[in-house]
């Protein structure tokens, strides 16, 4: 295929019916502003902030139970900015107004391949039960309620109950070790812990009662524990009753939930989001950019400890049906969630980029339009999706819109993402999302075009954190985003913006490789390595020596023995597809690559270990998916240190 041609182009009919186009039409009627193209709409959204966000509020009919007195008081740094002053509203109330009696709102499947359909009536009945339990434990507005829960409908009900009381929500997945849970949830001084007795993952069953007792003992502010089962015997799945949660109104800036940074290099940051900001951001990102329409079925593989769980809640906000698969994406095989999508006629299917790349490498046969006739979009995040995966998916699903997203836990959303009205180019994210004033800067703070640089955000967004919990002077928050460029958000991604194709993510800027003065993004190398059939996984690091350059170490997991022939194949592939500068100095076989629980490679911590840092100083083991994978690097690090 021609790399300068789009792999997908929306039809004129689909463009005219998209929610993005309906919003643009609404803006014209409300403000008289006419935009020839998306660039014009986006430019307006990041220059006329008050007008844009007020249009979002009006278009989605956001219910301010107490009206706002102003839209925006822009201040620097961004966390001082005030939004929709003096207003009150409720997240759950906005979900509840989509209530459709006897209609399904959740479609659930577990690893045993047992299906459960949950109606609006049943979900709110269960949420109301949990709300009464919380009230019985004395929970009130502003208290913190925390969960140790799997991706199960009981978790959705527990969140709805918590939010309806005006309490603050935070949750960890059972795959987190207890020390990691304590280091996160303990920061909030929660009053109630909600847990489950057991869960299944990757074909194994786990009991959680001892872990929950230990967590309660260590977090001394927890006065009560509510424990629920993961069966549905206690649910009234056939109820016809319409029960309102009678949600408490809260201020626009009232905390809705606390998410956490990966914690690979120390105590996880407790990233706190505002209620009003999450409502507006989820309407904008899911309804407009992903084009989710009323009744659409939305799936995103996630755990409760990843921001995508919170993001997926937005499907309910936008009037969709949330599809939940509670279990491993590759047990008993890699096709299990694709079959879920086929069986449930899912409209929007989201996953990590590595899952799609693995599906491509295994050449799964069930991915085609006959098996997935309703699939409107594929969402990819977590890491850059390779060009080859774009081509492979599009060939299998010619009508499906492939959306690659990039943002983070910091905003519980994306800065860069999809657009139902724009073409898709392989390897590129389609656009800067509305309201996100994304620019690409060099080290001197100069704006770049068609060159590689730092992703910065010039203007505030309501989805940015109100604060980090416990960071009373905002010192950690300032250091995290505003240290490199004064009063400008630096996100830590290395990007390249094309005026015609979109945006390419080249990896984290803080893990950028320095090859004899040439900066190389790690994802640039990973994309090429994904084309080598024998490579299952990889991680690349540069280690400085005492001369003025670094040497590249490539660690690979391979499906066959790493011999001289395979090493030559890898080097030649990198030379042809990239350049001689991209060829590693050493290629080393490992059994597995270390990952965080949210699926990110540990490039920086491993580099620090290889340079002599003590592992416990740079890594929180509880935040890792596979902590034993570090043993190889620690044991052999002296072999790779230079003189």
C-alpha positions as CSV (number, residue, x, y, z in Angstrom):
1,X,0.0,0.0,0.0
2,X,1.1,3.6,-0.7
3,X,2.3,5.1,2.6
4,X,1.3,8.5,1.5
5,X,-2.3,7.4,1.0
6,X,-4.9,6.9,3.8
7,X,-5.8,3.4,4.7
8,X,-9.4,4.4,5.6
9,X,-11.5,7.3,4.6
10,X,-15.0,8.1,6.0
11,X,-17.9,8.2,3.6
12,X,-19.7,11.5,3.1
13,X,-22.9,10.0,4.6
14,X,-21.0,8.8,7.7
15,X,-19.4,12.2,8.1
16,X,-22.7,14.0,7.9
17,X,-24.2,11.7,10.6
18,X,-21.2,11.8,12.9
19,X,-21.6,13.3,16.4
20,X,-18.5,15.5,15.5
21,X,-20.4,17.0,12.5
22,X,-23.5,17.5,14.6
23,X,-21.4,19.4,17.2
24,X,-19.9,21.5,14.5
25,X,-23.3,22.3,13.2
26,X,-24.4,23.2,16.7
27,X,-21.5,25.6,17.1
28,X,-22.5,27.4,13.9
29,X,-26.1,27.8,15.1
30,X,-25.0,28.9,18.6
31,X,-22.1,31.2,17.8
32,X,-22.3,31.9,14.1
33,X,-18.8,30.4,13.6
34,X,-18.3,28.4,10.4
35,X,-15.3,26.1,10.0
36,X,-14.2,24.8,6.6
37,X,-12.4,21.8,8.2
38,X,-11.4,20.2,11.4
39,X,-8.3,22.3,11.7
40,X,-10.5,25.4,12.0
41,X,-12.7,23.8,14.6
42,X,-9.7,22.7,16.6
43,X,-7.9,26.1,16.4
44,X,-11.1,27.7,17.8
45,X,-11.3,25.1,20.6
46,X,-7.9,26.0,21.9
47,X,-8.0,29.7,21.4
48,X,-11.5,30.6,22.5
49,X,-11.5,28.3,25.6
50,X,-14.6,29.8,27.3
51,X,-16.7,29.7,24.2
52,X,-15.6,26.1,23.3
53,X,-16.2,24.5,26.7
54,X,-19.5,26.3,27.1
55,X,-20.6,24.9,23.7
56,X,-19.6,21.4,25.0
57,X,-21.8,22.0,28.1
58,X,-24.7,23.2,26.0
59,X,-24.4,20.5,23.2
60,X,-24.5,17.7,25.7
61,X,-27.1,19.4,27.9
62,X,-25.0,19.2,31.0
63,X,-27.2,19.6,34.0
64,X,-25.8,22.2,36.4
65,X,-28.0,21.8,39.4
66,X,-26.4,25.1,40.5
67,X,-25.6,27.4,37.5
68,X,-22.1,28.6,36.9
69,X,-21.3,32.3,37.3
70,X,-18.4,32.2,34.8
71,X,-16.8,29.6,32.4
72,X,-13.1,30.2,32.9
73,X,-10.6,32.1,34.9
74,X,-7.3,31.2,33.2
75,X,-4.4,31.2,35.6
76,X,-0.8,29.8,35.6
77,X,0.3,27.2,36.4
78,X,-2.7,25.4,34.9
79,X,-3.8,23.8,38.1
80,X,-4.8,27.3,39.4
81,X,-7.3,27.7,36.6
82,X,-10.9,27.9,37.7
83,X,-13.7,26.3,35.6
84,X,-17.5,26.9,35.6
85,X,-17.3,28.9,38.8
86,X,-19.7,28.2,41.7
87,X,-21.6,25.4,39.7
88,X,-22.8,22.1,41.0
89,X,-23.6,18.8,39.3
90,X,-23.4,15.0,39.6
91,X,-21.7,12.4,37.4
92,X,-24.1,9.6,38.3
93,X,-27.1,11.8,37.6
94,X,-25.9,12.2,34.1
95,X,-25.6,8.5,33.7
96,X,-29.0,7.9,35.2
97,X,-30.8,10.2,32.7
98,X,-30.0,7.5,30.1
99,X,-32.0,5.0,32.1
100,X,-34.0,2.6,29.8
101,X,-36.2,0.2,31.7
102,X,-35.7,-3.5,30.8
103,X,-32.9,-2.5,28.4
104,X,-29.4,-4.0,28.8
105,X,-26.7,-1.6,30.0
106,X,-23.9,-4.1,30.7
107,X,-23.0,-7.3,28.8
108,X,-20.6,-9.4,30.9
109,X,-18.5,-12.5,30.3
110,X,-16.0,-14.2,32.6
111,X,-13.1,-16.6,32.0
112,X,-15.5,-19.6,32.3
113,X,-17.3,-18.1,29.3
114,X,-20.4,-17.5,31.4
115,X,-22.5,-14.6,30.1
116,X,-24.7,-12.3,32.1
117,X,-26.9,-9.5,30.8
118,X,-27.6,-6.7,33.2
119,X,-30.5,-4.2,32.7
120,X,-30.6,-0.6,33.8
121,X,-33.1,-1.7,36.5
122,X,-30.8,-4.5,37.8
123,X,-27.7,-2.3,37.9
124,X,-29.3,0.6,39.8
125,X,-31.1,-1.8,42.2
126,X,-27.7,-3.3,43.1
127,X,-26.1,0.2,43.3
128,X,-28.9,1.3,45.6
129,X,-28.2,-1.8,47.9
130,X,-24.5,-0.8,48.1
131,X,-25.4,2.8,48.7
132,X,-27.5,1.7,51.7
133,X,-24.5,-0.4,52.9
134,X,-22.2,2.6,52.6
135,X,-24.7,4.9,54.5
136,X,-24.9,2.2,57.2
137,X,-21.1,2.6,57.6
138,X,-21.4,6.3,57.9
139,X,-20.0,7.3,54.5
140,X,-20.8,10.9,53.7
141,X,-19.9,13.5,51.0
142,X,-16.2,14.0,50.7
143,X,-15.2,10.7,52.3
144,X,-12.9,8.3,50.4
145,X,-14.2,4.9,49.5
146,X,-11.7,2.5,48.0
147,X,-12.0,-0.8,46.2
148,X,-9.9,-4.0,45.7
149,X,-12.0,-5.3,42.9
150,X,-11.8,-7.0,39.5
151,X,-13.4,-5.8,36.3
152,X,-16.9,-7.0,37.2
153,X,-20.4,-5.4,37.2
154,X,-20.3,-5.2,41.0
155,X,-17.4,-2.7,40.7
156,X,-19.6,-0.5,38.4
157,X,-22.4,-0.7,41.0
158,X,-20.0,0.1,43.8
159,X,-18.7,3.2,42.0
160,X,-22.2,4.4,41.2
161,X,-23.2,4.0,44.9
162,X,-20.1,5.9,46.0
163,X,-20.4,8.7,43.6
164,X,-24.1,9.2,44.3
165,X,-23.1,10.0,47.9
166,X,-20.6,12.6,46.8
167,X,-17.8,10.4,48.1
168,X,-14.4,10.0,46.4
169,X,-13.6,6.8,44.6
170,X,-10.3,4.9,44.1
171,X,-9.7,1.3,43.2
172,X,-6.9,-1.2,42.8
173,X,-7.1,-4.4,40.8
174,X,-6.5,-7.8,42.6
175,X,-3.4,-8.3,40.4
176,X,-1.7,-5.6,42.6
177,X,0.3,-7.0,45.4
178,X,-0.9,-5.8,48.9
179,X,2.1,-3.6,49.4
180,X,1.4,-1.8,46.2
181,X,-2.3,-1.4,47.2
182,X,-1.3,0.0,50.5
183,X,1.1,2.5,49.0
184,X,-1.7,3.8,46.8
185,X,-4.9,3.6,48.7
186,X,-3.2,4.4,52.1
187,X,-2.5,7.9,50.9
188,X,-6.2,8.8,50.8
189,X,-7.0,7.8,54.4
190,X,-10.1,6.0,53.3
191,X,-13.0,5.1,55.7
192,X,-14.4,2.1,53.8
193,X,-12.8,-0.7,51.7
194,X,-15.0,-2.6,49.2
195,X,-13.7,-6.0,48.2
196,X,-14.5,-9.3,46.6
197,X,-13.9,-12.7,48.1
198,X,-12.2,-14.3,45.0
199,X,-11.5,-13.8,41.4
200,X,-10.1,-15.7,38.4
201,X,-7.4,-14.8,36.0
202,X,-5.5,-16.8,33.3
203,X,-7.3,-19.9,34.3
204,X,-6.4,-19.7,38.0
205,X,-8.6,-18.8,41.0
206,X,-7.5,-16.6,43.8
207,X,-8.9,-16.0,47.2
208,X,-8.6,-12.5,48.6
209,X,-9.9,-12.6,52.1
210,X,-6.4,-12.7,53.7
211,X,-5.2,-9.9,51.5
212,X,-8.2,-7.8,52.4
213,X,-7.6,-8.4,56.1
214,X,-4.0,-7.3,55.8
215,X,-4.9,-4.2,53.8
216,X,-7.4,-3.2,56.5
217,X,-4.8,-3.8,59.2
218,X,-2.2,-1.7,57.5
219,X,-4.5,1.2,56.5
220,X,-5.7,2.2,59.9
221,X,-8.3,4.7,58.7
222,X,-10.4,1.9,57.2
223,X,-13.2,1.5,59.7
224,X,-15.3,-1.0,57.7
225,X,-15.0,-3.5,54.9
226,X,-17.8,-4.5,52.6
227,X,-17.2,-7.7,50.7
228,X,-19.3,-8.9,47.8
229,X,-19.3,-12.0,45.7
230,X,-18.7,-12.2,41.9
231,X,-21.7,-14.4,41.2
232,X,-25.1,-13.0,40.5
233,X,-27.2,-14.9,43.0
234,X,-27.7,-11.7,45.1
235,X,-28.6,-9.6,42.0
236,X,-32.3,-9.2,41.0
237,X,-31.6,-9.5,37.3
238,X,-35.3,-9.6,36.4
239,X,-36.5,-6.6,38.4
240,X,-38.7,-4.1,36.6
241,X,-38.4,-1.5,39.3
242,X,-36.9,1.9,38.4
243,X,-34.8,2.9,41.3
244,X,-33.2,6.4,41.4
245,X,-29.9,6.8,43.3
246,X,-31.0,10.4,44.2
247,X,-27.4,11.7,43.8
248,X,-25.9,14.3,45.9
249,X,-24.8,17.4,44.0
250,X,-21.1,18.4,44.3
251,X,-19.1,21.4,43.2
252,X,-17.5,21.3,39.7
253,X,-14.0,20.9,41.3
254,X,-15.1,18.2,43.8
255,X,-12.9,15.1,43.4
256,X,-14.5,12.3,41.5
257,X,-11.7,9.7,41.8
258,X,-8.0,9.3,42.4
259,X,-5.8,7.5,39.9
260,X,-2.2,6.6,40.3
261,X,1.1,6.9,38.4
262,X,2.8,3.6,37.8
263,X,5.0,3.9,40.8
264,X,8.0,2.3,39.2
265,X,10.4,4.8,40.7
266,X,8.9,5.4,44.1
267,X,5.6,6.2,45.8
268,X,2.8,6.4,43.2
269,X,1.4,9.9,42.6
270,X,-2.2,10.1,43.7
271,X,-3.7,12.0,40.7
272,X,-7.0,13.6,41.6
273,X,-9.6,14.5,39.0
274,X,-12.5,17.0,39.2
275,X,-16.1,15.9,38.7
276,X,-17.1,18.5,36.2
277,X,-13.9,18.0,34.2
278,X,-14.4,14.3,33.8
279,X,-18.1,14.7,32.7
280,X,-17.1,17.2,30.0
281,X,-14.0,15.4,28.8
282,X,-15.7,12.0,28.5
283,X,-18.6,13.4,26.5
284,X,-16.1,15.1,24.2
285,X,-13.6,12.3,23.8
286,X,-16.0,9.3,23.6
287,X,-19.1,10.8,21.9
288,X,-17.3,13.2,19.5
289,X,-13.9,11.6,18.8
290,X,-14.9,8.0,19.1
291,X,-18.4,8.7,17.7
292,X,-20.2,6.5,20.2
293,X,-23.9,6.8,19.6
294,X,-26.9,5.9,21.8
295,X,-27.1,2.2,22.2
296,X,-23.7,1.4,20.8
297,X,-21.8,-1.4,22.5
298,X,-18.5,-0.3,23.9
299,X,-15.6,-2.6,25.0
300,X,-12.2,-1.8,26.3
301,X,-9.9,-4.4,27.8
302,X,-8.8,-3.0,31.1
303,X,-8.3,-3.8,34.8
304,X,-9.8,-1.6,37.6
305,X,-6.3,-0.3,38.3
306,X,-5.8,1.3,34.9
307,X,-7.3,4.6,33.8
308,X,-9.1,2.9,30.9
309,X,-11.6,1.5,33.4
310,X,-12.6,5.0,34.4
311,X,-12.5,6.1,30.8
312,X,-14.8,3.2,29.7
313,X,-17.4,4.3,32.3
314,X,-17.9,7.2,29.9
315,X,-19.7,4.8,27.6
316,X,-22.6,4.8,30.1
317,X,-22.4,8.6,30.3
318,X,-22.8,8.8,26.5
319,X,-25.7,6.4,26.4
320,X,-23.8,3.3,25.3
321,X,-23.9,-0.3,26.5
322,X,-20.8,-1.3,28.4
323,X,-19.3,-4.7,27.5
324,X,-17.1,-6.2,30.1
325,X,-14.7,-9.2,29.8
326,X,-13.4,-10.2,33.2
327,X,-10.2,-12.1,32.7
328,X,-7.0,-12.6,30.7
329,X,-7.0,-11.5,27.0
330,X,-5.1,-14.6,26.0
331,X,-6.6,-17.4,28.0
332,X,-7.4,-20.0,26.8
333,X,-6.1,-18.4,23.6
334,X,-5.5,-15.1,22.0
335,X,-8.9,-15.1,20.2
336,X,-11.1,-15.2,23.3
337,X,-11.9,-11.5,23.4
338,X,-12.3,-11.3,19.6
339,X,-15.0,-14.0,20.0
340,X,-16.6,-12.0,22.7
341,X,-16.8,-9.0,20.3
342,X,-18.3,-11.3,17.7
343,X,-20.8,-12.9,19.9
344,X,-22.0,-9.6,21.4
345,X,-22.0,-7.6,18.2
346,X,-19.7,-5.0,19.7
347,X,-19.5,-1.7,17.9
348,X,-16.3,-0.3,19.5
349,X,-13.5,-2.6,20.5
350,X,-10.5,-1.2,22.5
351,X,-7.3,-2.8,23.7
352,X,-3.6,-2.2,24.1
353,X,-1.4,-1.9,21.0
354,X,0.6,-4.9,22.0
355,X,-2.5,-7.1,21.9
356,X,-3.2,-6.0,18.3
357,X,0.5,-6.6,17.3
358,X,0.3,-10.0,18.9
359,X,-2.9,-10.8,17.0
360,X,-1.1,-9.8,13.8
361,X,1.9,-12.0,14.6
362,X,-0.3,-14.9,15.2
363,X,-2.3,-14.1,12.1
364,X,-5.6,-14.8,13.8
365,X,-8.2,-16.0,11.3
366,X,-11.4,-14.9,13.1
367,X,-10.7,-11.2,12.6
368,X,-12.8,-10.3,9.6
369,X,-16.0,-8.5,8.7
370,X,-18.1,-11.7,8.6
371,X,-17.2,-12.4,12.2
372,X,-17.4,-8.7,13.3
373,X,-20.1,-7.2,11.2
374,X,-21.0,-4.4,13.5
375,X,-17.5,-3.3,14.4
376,X,-17.4,0.5,13.8
377,X,-14.1,1.3,15.5
378,X,-11.0,-0.3,17.0
379,X,-9.3,1.7,19.7
380,X,-5.6,1.3,20.5
381,X,-3.6,2.8,23.4
382,X,-0.8,2.0,25.9
383,X,2.0,2.3,23.4
384,X,2.3,3.2,19.7
385,X,0.5,1.0,17.2
386,X,2.9,-0.1,14.5
387,X,2.3,0.7,10.8
388,X,2.2,-3.0,10.1
389,X,-0.6,-3.5,12.6
390,X,-2.6,-0.7,11.1
391,X,-2.3,-2.3,7.7
392,X,-3.1,-5.8,9.0
393,X,-6.2,-4.7,10.9
394,X,-7.5,-2.5,8.1
395,X,-7.0,-5.3,5.5
396,X,-9.0,-7.6,7.8
397,X,-11.7,-5.0,8.6
398,X,-11.8,-2.6,5.7
399,X,-14.8,-0.6,7.0
400,X,-13.6,-0.3,10.6
401,X,-12.2,3.0,11.8
402,X,-8.9,2.4,13.6
403,X,-8.3,4.9,16.4
404,X,-5.0,5.2,18.1
405,X,-5.1,7.3,21.3
406,X,-2.4,8.9,23.4
407,X,-2.9,10.6,26.7
408,X,-2.5,9.2,30.1
409,X,-3.6,8.7,33.7
410,X,-2.7,12.4,34.2
411,X,-5.9,13.5,32.4
412,X,-7.8,10.1,32.4
413,X,-8.2,10.7,28.6
414,X,-6.2,11.5,25.5
415,X,-4.6,14.6,24.0
416,X,-4.3,12.9,20.6
417,X,-6.8,10.5,19.1
418,X,-9.4,9.8,16.5
419,X,-11.9,11.7,14.4
420,X,-14.8,10.0,12.5
421,X,-14.5,12.8,9.8
422,X,-10.8,12.5,8.9
423,X,-8.8,9.8,7.0
424,X,-6.5,7.4,8.8
425,X,-2.8,7.0,7.8
426,X,-0.9,3.9,9.0
427,X,1.2,4.7,12.1
428,X,-0.3,8.1,12.8
429,X,-2.8,9.3,15.3
430,X,-5.4,11.3,13.4
431,X,-5.6,14.6,15.2
432,X,-5.1,16.8,18.2
433,X,-8.3,16.4,20.2
434,X,-10.6,19.3,20.7
435,X,-9.6,21.6,23.5
436,X,-6.0,20.1,23.6
437,X,-3.6,22.8,22.5
438,X,-0.9,20.3,21.5
439,X,2.4,21.5,20.0
440,X,5.8,20.0,19.3
441,X,8.7,21.9,20.8
442,X,12.5,21.6,20.6
443,X,14.7,22.1,23.7
444,X,14.6,25.9,23.3
445,X,10.9,26.0,23.4
446,X,10.5,26.6,19.7
447,X,7.5,25.2,17.8
448,X,8.4,22.5,15.2
449,X,6.7,21.2,12.1
450,X,7.6,17.8,10.5
451,X,10.4,17.5,13.1
452,X,10.7,15.5,16.3
453,X,10.2,17.2,19.6
454,X,8.5,17.3,23.0
455,X,4.7,17.1,23.3
456,X,3.6,20.2,25.1
457,X,0.1,21.6,26.0
458,X,-0.1,25.3,25.9
459,X,-3.5,25.9,27.5
460,X,-5.3,24.3,30.5
461,X,-8.0,21.6,30.2
462,X,-10.7,20.8,32.8
463,X,-9.6,17.1,32.8
464,X,-6.1,18.1,34.1
465,X,-5.6,17.2,37.8
466,X,-6.9,19.5,40.4
467,X,-4.0,18.3,42.6
468,X,-2.0,15.3,43.7
469,X,-3.6,14.0,46.9
470,X,-1.4,15.1,49.8
471,X,0.8,17.3,47.7
472,X,-0.3,20.4,49.7
473,X,2.2,22.8,48.2
474,X,1.8,21.4,44.7
475,X,5.5,20.8,44.5
476,X,5.3,17.3,43.0
477,X,2.6,18.4,40.5
478,X,4.8,21.4,39.3
479,X,7.8,19.1,39.0
480,X,5.8,16.5,37.0
481,X,4.5,18.8,34.3
482,X,5.9,22.4,34.5
483,X,9.6,22.0,35.3
484,X,11.0,21.9,31.7
485,X,9.1,24.8,30.2
486,X,7.7,27.6,32.4
487,X,3.8,27.6,32.6
488,X,3.5,25.0,29.8
489,X,2.5,21.4,30.4
490,X,5.3,19.0,29.2
491,X,3.9,15.5,28.9
492,X,7.0,13.5,28.4
493,X,6.2,12.1,24.9
494,X,8.3,12.5,21.9
495,X,6.2,13.3,18.8
496,X,6.3,14.4,15.2
497,X,3.4,16.3,13.6
498,X,2.6,16.0,10.0
499,X,0.2,18.6,8.6
500,X,-1.4,16.1,6.3
501,X,-1.2,12.7,8.0
502,X,-1.5,13.4,11.7
503,X,0.8,12.8,14.7
504,X,3.3,10.1,15.2
505,X,4.3,9.0,18.7
506,X,8.0,8.1,18.9
507,X,8.2,7.0,22.6
508,X,8.7,8.6,25.9
509,X,11.1,11.5,25.7
510,X,12.8,10.6,29.0
511,X,13.7,7.2,27.5
512,X,14.9,8.6,24.3
513,X,18.0,6.9,22.9
514,X,21.1,9.1,22.1
515,X,23.0,7.5,19.3
516,X,26.2,9.5,18.8
517,X,24.3,12.7,19.1
518,X,21.3,11.4,17.1
519,X,18.1,11.1,19.2
520,X,16.0,8.0,18.5
521,X,12.6,7.2,19.9
522,X,12.3,3.7,21.3
523,X,8.9,3.1,19.6
524,X,10.6,3.7,16.2
525,X,12.7,0.6,16.8
526,X,9.9,-1.4,18.3
527,X,7.7,-0.8,15.3
528,X,10.4,-2.3,13.1
529,X,11.1,-5.2,15.4
530,X,7.4,-6.1,15.4
531,X,7.9,-7.1,11.7
532,X,10.4,-9.8,12.7
533,X,8.4,-13.0,13.2
534,X,10.9,-14.6,15.5
535,X,10.8,-11.7,18.0
536,X,8.0,-12.1,20.6
537,X,9.0,-9.0,22.7
538,X,11.8,-6.6,23.1
539,X,13.3,-3.7,25.1
540,X,16.1,-1.4,24.0
541,X,18.3,0.8,26.1
542,X,21.3,3.1,25.6
543,X,24.0,2.9,28.2
544,X,26.6,5.7,28.2
545,X,30.3,5.0,28.3
546,X,33.2,7.4,29.1
547,X,33.4,8.6,25.5
548,X,30.9,11.0,24.0
549,X,28.4,8.5,22.9
550,X,26.3,5.6,24.1
551,X,25.9,2.0,23.1
552,X,22.6,0.3,22.3
553,X,21.6,-2.9,24.1
554,X,18.6,-4.8,22.6
555,X,17.1,-7.4,24.8
556,X,14.7,-9.8,23.0
557,X,12.3,-12.6,23.7
558,X,12.4,-14.9,20.7
559,X,10.3,-17.9,19.5
560,X,13.5,-19.7,18.4
561,X,17.1,-19.7,19.6
562,X,18.9,-16.4,19.2
563,X,21.8,-17.5,17.0
564,X,24.1,-15.6,14.7
565,X,21.7,-16.0,11.8
566,X,18.8,-14.4,13.7
567,X,21.1,-11.7,15.1
568,X,22.1,-10.8,11.5
569,X,18.5,-10.8,10.4
570,X,17.5,-8.4,13.2
571,X,20.5,-6.0,12.4
572,X,19.8,-6.1,8.7
573,X,16.2,-5.4,9.2
574,X,16.9,-2.4,11.4
575,X,19.5,-1.1,8.9
576,X,17.1,-1.4,5.9
577,X,14.0,-0.1,7.6
578,X,15.6,2.6,9.8
579,X,19.3,3.4,9.4
580,X,22.7,2.1,10.4
581,X,22.4,4.3,13.5
582,X,19.5,2.1,14.8
583,X,21.6,-1.1,14.9
584,X,22.2,-2.2,18.5
585,X,25.7,-2.9,19.7
586,X,24.6,-6.0,21.5
587,X,21.5,-8.2,21.2
588,X,20.8,-10.4,24.2
589,X,18.2,-13.1,24.7
590,X,15.9,-12.9,27.8
591,X,13.0,-15.0,28.9
592,X,10.6,-12.0,29.4
593,X,10.5,-8.2,29.4
594,X,9.6,-6.4,32.6
595,X,6.2,-4.6,32.5
596,X,4.2,-2.5,34.9
597,X,0.7,-3.6,35.7
598,X,-0.7,-1.1,33.2
599,X,1.4,-2.7,30.4
600,X,4.4,-0.3,30.1
601,X,7.9,-1.4,29.6
602,X,10.4,-0.5,32.3
603,X,12.9,1.2,30.1
604,X,14.1,3.9,32.6
605,X,14.2,1.8,35.8
606,X,16.1,-1.0,34.0
607,X,18.6,1.5,32.6
608,X,19.2,2.8,36.1
609,X,19.7,-0.7,37.4
610,X,22.2,-1.4,34.7
611,X,24.0,1.8,35.5
612,X,24.4,0.7,39.1
613,X,21.3,1.9,41.0
614,X,20.0,-0.4,43.7
615,X,16.7,-2.0,42.4
616,X,14.6,-1.1,45.5
617,X,15.6,2.6,45.0
618,X,14.3,2.8,41.4
619,X,11.5,0.2,41.3
620,X,8.3,-0.5,43.3
621,X,8.0,-4.3,42.9
622,X,4.3,-4.1,43.7
623,X,3.7,-2.1,40.6
624,X,5.1,-4.8,38.2
625,X,3.2,-7.4,36.3
626,X,6.2,-9.8,36.3
627,X,8.7,-8.8,39.0
628,X,10.8,-12.0,38.6
629,X,11.7,-10.8,35.1
630,X,14.1,-8.3,36.7
631,X,16.3,-11.0,38.2
632,X,18.1,-11.5,34.9
633,X,19.0,-7.8,34.6
634,X,20.1,-7.5,38.2
635,X,22.2,-10.7,38.1
636,X,24.0,-9.9,34.9
637,X,24.3,-6.1,35.1
638,X,28.0,-6.0,35.7
639,X,28.5,-7.7,32.4
640,X,27.1,-4.7,30.5
641,X,28.6,-1.8,32.4
642,X,31.3,0.1,30.5
643,X,34.6,1.5,31.4
